[in-house]
Amino acid sequence: MDKKSFLQAGHTPTLLAAFLYFDLAFMVWVMLGPLAVGIAKDLGLSHAEKGLMVAVPVLAGALLRIVMGILVDRLSPKKAAIIGQVIVLGALTYAWLVGVHSYTEVLILGGFLGVAGASFAAALPLASRWYPPEHQGTAMGIAGAGNSGTAFAALLAPGLAAAYGWTNVFGIALVPLSIVFVLFLFMAKDAPDAPPPKSLAEYLKVLKDKDAWWFMFFYSVTFGGFVGLASSLVIYFNTQYGLDPKMAGYFTAACVFAGSLVRPIGGNVADRVGGVRSLSLMYVIAAIFLAIVSFGLPQAWMALAAFVCAMLALGMGNGAVFQLVPQRFKKEIGVMTGLVGMAGGVGGFYLASSLGYSKQLTGSYQIGFLIFASLALLALVGLTGVKTRWRTTWGASHLTTAKI
């Protein structure tokens, strides 16, 4: 990548603001996962209830990405992001000051935390609209590296909960969130060539395009696997290997850092070799290591190594998908980011909840992991089926400078 060309092409303060907003929002989005051991103990939750508890914010974030995508196109990415941040700050303040006293209340809180997950649909268009096609993978990868916020949650939340109580972690989270909110107000700037607002009917037209559904499916596997594991691994390492919440958080953080830090690399590699080629390899690697971990490896460090490899593949796959999406749906990037992001969240909800139910019904996590590995292989088959059409229509060399 030509670094000078990239820096001249876009707006660096906005890209940084998008990253910081995305990073802190994702930290909050999956917060219930790292806190799940303590919450489950105090509220007396079953394996299935723990799985659903960490899955609800993921599902809520998925569904709210549609709303956020519409706000992005009808207001602007910056205004939509501000609205989302205010709602999350209010929900955390209430949870901290009033408390969470029942399973129903923790599920309701999870719904509000889903607004943080919807940040995806604002942060990525905010950055994307500033950059030309040949830099889309890199720009979207940098903004999307805010996935690393999920690692900060796993790294810090269990230790803070042990020291101050899990309810007070909500209050502690308000400090960095408030700082980033102020920085975002001053640093972020909407791109001048944003497309004009469209009616709801025009948004729905996108769903008539079969490519939209393909992208939704592909991302439901890559991002769904990433966020599903990020939400569930503290519980997994605690239950499967008896690690205390703090150590389970460290193990989870290592996995999530791996998946989030390579997202920009995945976007850059896709810029260089083509999104289809990069994504195809990532599906194979992810499927292999998810299958390996499903057999219940004898030592926690072995499972850690397998999960890191799976997360590396899923993280790079996330970057590859969003190297392709702006090429195909440049004018509808706001709504497509919402739709594709929604599908990713749905995939994460499925994985997180299925692991809990698999453990509850069979005494093992194996079925949950194997089914998701099969979905990765199914995505590979689908991608193989559409790549020729993509490369000879909207991805043809005479229509775009980007590699498909």
C-alpha positions in Angstrom: 0.0 0.0 0.0 1.2 3.5 -0.8 1.0 5.1 2.6 1.3 8.7 1.3 -1.5 8.0 -1.3 -3.7 6.6 1.5 -3.1 9.5 3.8 -3.9 12.0 1.1 -7.0 10.2 -0.1 -9.1 10.5 2.9 -9.6 12.3 6.3 -7.4 10.8 9.0 -9.1 12.5 12.0 -12.4 11.0 11.0 -10.9 7.6 10.4 -9.4 7.7 13.9 -12.6 9.0 15.4 -14.5 6.1 13.8 -12.0 3.6 15.1 -12.2 5.0 18.7 -16.0 5.1 18.7 -16.2 1.6 17.3 -13.6 0.3 19.7 -15.3 1.5 22.9 -18.8 0.7 21.6 -17.7 -2.9 21.0 -16.1 -3.1 24.4 -19.5 -2.3 26.0 -21.5 -4.5 23.5 -19.9 -7.8 24.7 -19.5 -6.7 28.4 -22.0 -9.2 29.7 -19.8 -12.1 28.4 -16.7 -11.3 30.6 -19.0 -10.5 33.6 -21.2 -13.6 33.0 -19.5 -15.9 35.6 -20.2 -13.4 38.4 -23.7 -12.5 37.1 -24.7 -16.2 36.7 -23.5 -17.0 40.2 -25.4 -14.1 41.8 -28.6 -14.7 39.8 -28.4 -18.6 39.8 -28.4 -19.0 36.0 -28.3 -22.3 34.0 -25.9 -23.0 31.1 -28.7 -22.2 28.6 -29.6 -19.0 30.5 -25.9 -17.9 30.5 -25.7 -18.6 26.8 -28.8 -16.5 26.1 -27.7 -13.7 28.4 -24.5 -13.1 26.4 -26.3 -13.7 23.1 -29.1 -11.1 23.6 -26.8 -8.0 23.2 -25.5 -9.6 20.0 -28.9 -10.1 18.6 -30.1 -6.7 19.6 -27.1 -5.1 18.0 -27.8 -7.1 14.9 -31.4 -5.9 14.6 -30.6 -2.3 15.5 -28.0 -2.1 12.8 -30.8 -1.8 10.3 -32.1 1.2 12.3 -28.7 2.7 12.5 -28.1 2.1 8.8 -31.3 4.1 8.0 -30.3 6.9 10.3 -26.9 7.0 8.6 -28.4 7.6 5.2 -31.2 9.9 6.3 -29.3 12.0 8.8 -25.5 11.4 8.5 -23.0 8.9 10.0 -21.8 11.4 12.6 -25.3 12.3 13.8 -26.4 8.6 13.9 -23.3 7.8 15.9 -23.9 10.6 18.4 -27.5 9.3 19.0 -26.2 5.8 19.6 -23.5 7.0 22.1 -26.0 9.0 24.2 -28.4 6.0 24.5 -25.6 3.7 25.6 -24.2 6.2 28.1 -27.7 6.5 29.6 -28.3 2.8 29.9 -25.0 2.2 31.6 -25.6 5.0 34.0 -28.9 3.5 35.0 -27.5 0.0 35.4 -24.7 1.4 37.6 -26.8 3.6 39.8 -30.0 1.5 40.1 -28.5 -2.0 39.6 -29.5 -5.2 37.9 -31.4 -7.6 40.2 -32.9 -10.3 38.0 -32.5 -12.4 34.9 -35.2 -10.3 33.1 -33.4 -7.1 34.0 -30.0 -8.3 32.7 -31.7 -9.3 29.4 -33.2 -5.8 29.1 -29.8 -4.3 29.8 -28.5 -6.6 27.0 -31.0 -5.1 24.7 -29.7 -1.6 25.4 -26.1 -2.7 25.0 -27.2 -3.8 21.5 -27.2 -0.1 20.6 -23.4 -0.2 21.1 -23.2 -3.1 18.7 -25.1 -1.1 16.1 -22.2 1.3 16.1 -20.8 -0.8 13.2 -23.5 0.7 10.9 -22.3 4.2 11.6 -18.6 4.0 12.1 -17.8 2.1 8.8 -19.8 4.4 6.5 -18.3 7.4 8.3 -14.9 6.2 7.3 -15.7 4.6 4.0 -17.2 7.7 2.3 -13.9 9.5 2.5 -11.9 6.9 0.6 -11.7 5.8 -3.1 -12.1 2.2 -4.2 -8.5 1.2 -4.2 -8.2 2.1 -0.5 -11.5 0.8 0.7 -10.2 -2.5 2.2 -7.5 -0.7 4.2 -9.8 2.1 5.4 -12.6 -0.2 6.4 -10.1 -2.5 8.0 -8.7 0.3 10.2 -12.1 1.5 11.2 -13.3 -2.1 11.7 -10.3 -2.9 14.0 -12.5 -1.4 16.7 -13.4 -5.1 17.1 -10.5 -5.0 19.5 -12.8 -3.4 22.1 -14.2 -6.9 22.7 -10.7 -7.9 23.8 -10.5 -5.0 26.3 -13.8 -6.1 27.8 -12.4 -9.7 28.3 -9.1 -8.4 29.6 -10.3 -5.8 32.1 -13.9 -6.6 33.1 -13.4 -9.8 35.1 -10.6 -8.3 37.2 -12.6 -5.1 37.8 -15.6 -7.2 38.8 -13.5 -9.1 41.3 -12.2 -5.9 42.8 -15.3 -3.7 42.8 -18.3 -5.9 42.0 -19.7 -6.4 38.5 -22.4 -3.7 38.9 -19.7 -1.1 39.4 -18.0 -2.1 36.1 -20.8 -0.4 34.3 -19.9 2.8 36.1 -16.2 2.4 35.4 -16.9 1.9 31.7 -18.6 5.4 31.6 -15.2 7.1 32.0 -13.6 6.0 28.7 -16.9 6.1 26.9 -17.4 9.8 27.9 -13.9 10.7 26.8 -14.3 9.1 23.4 -17.7 10.8 23.0 -16.1 14.2 23.4 -13.3 13.4 21.1 -15.7 12.1 18.5 -17.7 15.4 18.6 -14.6 17.4 17.6 -12.7 14.9 15.3 -15.4 13.3 13.2 -16.5 14.9 10.0 -19.0 13.7 7.5 -17.7 13.3 3.9 -18.9 16.1 1.5 -20.0 13.7 -1.3 -22.5 11.7 0.7 -25.4 10.2 -1.3 -28.8 11.9 -0.9 -31.3 10.4 1.5 -33.5 7.6 0.1 -37.0 6.4 1.0 -37.6 3.2 3.0 -38.9 1.6 -0.2 -35.5 2.3 -1.8 -33.7 0.6 1.1 -35.9 -2.5 0.7 -35.0 -2.7 -3.0 -31.5 -3.7 -2.0 -32.9 -6.9 -0.6 -34.1 -7.8 -4.0 -30.5 -8.1 -5.2 -29.2 -11.6 -4.5 -25.7 -10.2 -3.9 -27.0 -8.5 -0.8 -28.0 -11.8 0.6 -24.7 -13.4 -0.3 -22.8 -10.7 1.6 -25.1 -11.1 4.5 -24.5 -14.8 4.7 -20.7 -14.5 4.2 -20.5 -12.0 7.1 -22.8 -14.0 9.3 -20.1 -16.6 9.4 -16.9 -14.4 9.7 -18.2 -11.7 12.0 -20.8 -14.1 13.6 -18.0 -16.5 14.5 -15.8 -13.6 15.9 -18.4 -11.9 18.1 -20.1 -15.2 19.1 -16.7 -16.5 20.4 -15.8 -13.1 22.0 -19.1 -13.3 24.0 -18.8 -16.9 25.0 -15.2 -17.8 25.6 -15.0 -16.6 29.2 -17.8 -18.9 30.0 -16.2 -21.7 28.0 -12.8 -21.5 29.6 -14.4 -21.3 33.0 -16.7 -24.2 32.5 -14.6 -26.5 30.3 -11.2 -26.0 32.1 -12.1 -24.6 35.5 -10.2 -21.3 34.9 -11.2 -18.5 37.3 -13.0 -15.6 35.6 -9.9 -13.4 35.5 -7.7 -16.0 33.8 -10.5 -17.0 31.5 -10.7 -13.3 30.6 -7.0 -13.2 29.7 -7.4 -16.3 27.5 -10.4 -14.8 25.8 -8.6 -11.4 25.3 -5.7 -13.2 23.5 -8.2 -14.8 21.1 -10.1 -11.6 20.5 -7.0 -9.5 20.1 -5.9 -11.9 17.4 -9.1 -11.6 15.5 -9.5 -7.9 15.8 -5.9 -6.8 15.1 -5.7 -8.7 11.8 -8.9 -7.1 10.4 -7.0 -4.2 8.8 -4.5 -6.8 7.5 -7.4 -8.8 6.0 -8.6 -5.7 4.3 -5.2 -4.8 2.9 -4.6 -8.4 1.7 -7.9 -8.3 0.0 -6.9 -5.0 -1.7 -3.8 -6.7 -3.0 -5.0 -10.2 -4.0 -8.8 -9.8 -4.2 -11.5 -10.2 -1.6 -12.8 -13.5 -3.0 -9.4 -15.3 -3.0 -8.6 -14.1 0.6 -12.0 -14.9 2.0 -12.0 -18.4 0.5 -8.8 -19.3 2.4 -10.1 -17.8 5.6 -13.3 -20.0 5.6 -11.2 -23.2 5.2 -8.9 -22.2 8.1 -11.7 -21.2 10.4 -13.6 -24.4 9.7 -10.6 -26.6 10.5 -9.8 -25.0 13.8 -13.4 -24.8 15.0 -13.7 -28.5 14.2 -10.5 -29.3 16.2 -11.7 -27.4 19.3 -15.0 -29.1 19.2 -13.4 -32.3 20.4 -12.6 -30.9 23.8 -8.8 -30.5 23.8 -7.2 -31.9 27.0 -5.4 -28.7 28.0 -6.6 -25.1 28.1 -3.5 -23.8 26.3 -4.3 -26.2 23.4 -7.8 -24.8 23.1 -6.3 -21.3 23.3 -4.0 -22.0 20.3 -6.9 -23.4 18.3 -9.2 -20.5 19.1 -6.4 -18.0 18.2 -6.0 -19.6 14.8 -9.8 -19.6 14.2 -10.1 -16.0 15.2 -7.2 -14.9 13.0 -9.0 -16.4 10.0 -12.4 -14.9 11.0 -10.9 -11.5 11.7 -9.1 -11.4 8.3 -12.4 -12.7 6.7 -14.2 -9.7 8.2 -11.8 -7.3 6.5 -12.1 -9.2 3.2 -15.9 -9.0 3.2 -15.8 -5.3 3.6 -13.3 -4.9 0.9 -16.0 -6.3 -1.4 -19.2 -4.6 -0.1 -18.3 -1.0 -1.0 -17.3 -2.1 -4.5 -20.7 -3.6 -5.2 -23.0 -1.2 -3.2 -21.1 2.1 -3.1 -24.3 4.3 -3.2 -26.1 2.1 -0.7 -23.1 1.6 1.7 -25.1 2.9 4.7 -28.0 0.5 4.4 -25.7 -2.4 3.2 -23.4 -1.9 6.2 -26.5 -2.1 8.4 -27.9 -5.2 6.6 -24.6 -7.1 6.4 -23.7 -6.1 10.0 -27.1 -7.3 11.1 -26.4 -10.7 9.5 -23.1 -10.8 11.3 -24.8 -10.2 14.6 -27.4 -12.8 13.9 -24.6 -15.3 13.3 -23.0 -14.3 16.6 -26.3 -14.7 18.4 -26.7 -18.2 16.9 -23.2 -19.3 17.9 -23.3 -17.9 21.5 -26.8 -19.3 22.3 -26.2 -22.6 20.5 -23.1 -23.2 22.6 -25.1 -22.7 25.8 -27.9 -25.0 24.6 -25.4 -27.6 23.4 -23.8 -27.7 26.8 -27.2 -27.8 28.6 -28.7 -30.6 26.4 -25.7 -32.8 25.7 -23.2 -31.9 28.4 -20.7 -30.9 25.7 -20.0 -27.9 23.4 -19.1 -30.1 20.5 -22.3 -29.9 18.4 -22.4 -26.1 18.6 -18.8 -25.8 17.3 -19.3 -28.4 14.6 -22.4 -26.9 13.1 -20.7 -23.5 12.9 -17.7 -25.1 11.2 -20.1 -26.6 8.7 -21.5 -23.2 8.0 -18.0 -21.9 7.2 -17.6 -24.6 4.6 -21.1 -23.9 3.2 -20.1 -20.2 2.8 -17.0 -21.4 0.9 -19.2 -23.3 -1.5 -21.4 -20.2 -2.0 -18.4 -18.0 -2.6 -17.0 -20.4 -5.2 -20.3 -20.3 -7.0 -20.6 -16.5 -7.3 -17.0 -15.5 -7.9 -17.0 -15.8 -11.7 -20.1 -13.8 -12.1 -18.8 -11.1 -9.7 -15.5 -10.8 -11.6 -17.2 -10.5 -15.0 -19.9 -8.0 -14.0 -19.6 -5.3 -11.3 -16.0 -6.5 -10.4 -14.7 -6.5 -14.0 -11.4 -4.7 -14.4 -12.8 -2.1 -16.8 -15.4 -1.0 -14.1 -13.2 -0.8 -11.0 -9.6 -0.3 -10.0 -10.1 -2.7 -7.0 -9.2 -6.4 -7.1 -12.2 -8.7 -6.7 
